[in-house]
Amino acid sequence: MSLSSTENRLRHWRKQRGFTQLALAREIGVTRQSIIAIEKGRLNPSVTIALHLAQALRVRVEDLFSLAPASAVPVAGDTETPGAVFHLGLEPAEHALSDTADVPSEEDEPEEPSGAWDFV
């Protein structure tokens, strides 16, 4: 299972452009293991790495990476799918915060010191 709900076509474009994993890794300054992990969906690249990959392969970032279809993303509160988790994969749905969870109110926010933005 990948770390998030993205799909990538890195392997397709890498092969299309004639790069080996090692050559592409050297071109953008990462390890071959990073390229392997990205291709297998075990690692989501940073924006910077995604931009470097797109530049090296002469494609748009959108050609390499996209969001998975909404139907493939587990939803919080999904009791039908075993192991369903929040969209961001932070915690299992059965442990989700309820609507009555403690949420800070405006009264809890610290007040700005008076006159902090006053101009004379």
Secondary structure, DSSP 8 states (H G I E B T S, - for coil): --SSSEEE-HHHHHHHTT--HHHHHHHHT--HHHHHHHHTTS----HHHHHHHHHHHTS-HHHHEEE--GGGS--TT--SSTT-B-TTSSSBGGG---TTS----GGGS----TTTT---
